[in-house]
Amino acid sequence: MSDQDLKATFWDRIEDVNVGMLSGPDTNPRPMAHHARKDDSALWFLTANDTDIGEDAAAGKDARYQIVSGDAKIYAVVDGTLAVETDRAKLDEIWSPMDAAWFEDGKDDPDVRLVRFTPKSAEIWAHDSTAKAFYEMAKSAVTDETANPGHHGKISF
């Protein structure tokens, strides 16, 4: 699979993933829901102003987002940069009822911080199906060949 194909697979499949683990340079990973926007080449997060992720975004720090989803058939470690976005139209675009659960005044809450995560590079594992993975593992056990359940590679964005 070419880098372009693996990148396209990443953007297609990440839309079917709800949550990953986001960490800043000095913070442990924490579960965060993302809003994937291929056209922006970004993942969007909502957090409170005074969280460490909110503060890292305000400082433009690097971050890592880890994705593990058997259902979406993708696993990835994505490195990129955080930034604060103040465009109200972007907030309106990505806001969902799930986001409202975290903020007392909804998207009008003064504590809402919209964070843009711009990927720089990623290591991605994408498999085609569970049946193929099991077949490859079984074949490997019988033939002593290395299993090949999907695609793996490192890409730059």
Disulfide bonds with the S-S distance in Angstrom:
none
